């Protein structure tokens, strides 16, 4: 009988532990995006965003049947990456094949491409990534541009819950 009670207590502890670990893992979900801010020019700096391999495969360029054309990369970028200044102005992100800020040593792998935009020193920004346009899921990071820019980092963009 003592063995049965000990086994039942152990089973309850395992279930509670499993629930705790599952909840912790859900809280830490997100998506990792690497970026760096630098190259100061007066009161502005450049942000360079590394678009990892296979990011574009999850939600490919769409064919527009109404206009009989394939979606452009500029449209794809606008749909998936939204960088907003604290005043609500959207920062245009332009597709580039290389980066003057993110070296290959920092990147560690060949990126799909880079996104480059201009941000203001001292300004705060909200950066959203939407992996699938057809779904409401999106991820967000917030940062402020200092005089020294923002050093290269791989940030875990947190899920946006609304």
Beta strands, then each sheet from edge to edge (+ up, - down):
strand 1: 30-41
strand 2: 44-51
strand 3: 63-64
strand 4: 69-70
strand 5: 81-85
strand 6: 94-96
strand 7: 113-120
strand 8: 124-129
strand 9: 139-144
strand 10: 150-159
sheet 1: 5+ 8- 9+ 10- 1+ 2- 7+ 6-
sheet 2: 3+ 4-
end
